[in-house]
Amino acid sequence: MYKLIYFSSQSGNTQRFVEKLNLGAIRLPIDADTTTPTPEAPFVLICPTYADGYGRGAVPKAVIRFLNNPKNRLLLKGIIASGNRNFGCLFALAGDVIAQKCQVPVLYRFELAGTDQDVLRVREGLQKFWLTL
């Protein structure tokens, strides 16, 4: 049963964060030609932000492709977003975009590969969040 699905680019920041969570997760493929997973249970999506200086392109294309499937959108229950604070108001923008379009809450935002404190907060927050569904 999937509970976390994430996208990580070749930089690997999001993947390092997910590995530190040690909760088990399914990675969305980077390659557009690779089949995306089909979740069978509610999940939280962890997504980095790749916007230009104007906020365009915030959500990675692989995530858009995955969420274009209505079944996947239906099972999405929350978003955890990452980004780089150097981009100011665009920090973790992908989370806001996905939350608005899919009508789910942004559960947390972290920078780059996250800190130990971020990992602890996300683990605790997810435990509580799953109990509310």
Sequence and secondary structure as in RCSB ss.txt:
>XXXX:A:sequence
MYKLIYFSSQSGNTQRFVEKLNLGAIRLPIDADTTTPTPEAPFVLICPTYADGYGRGAVPKAVIRFLNNPKNRLL
LKGIIASGNRNFGCLFALAGDVIAQKCQVPVLYRFELAGTDQDVLRVREGLQKFWLTL
>XXXX:A:secstr
   EEE   TT HHHHHHHHHTS  EE  SSTTS     SS EEEEEE    TTSTT S HHHHHHHTSHHHHHH
EEEEEEEE GGGGGGTTHHHHHHHHHHT  EEEEEETT  HHHHHHHHHHHHHHHHH 
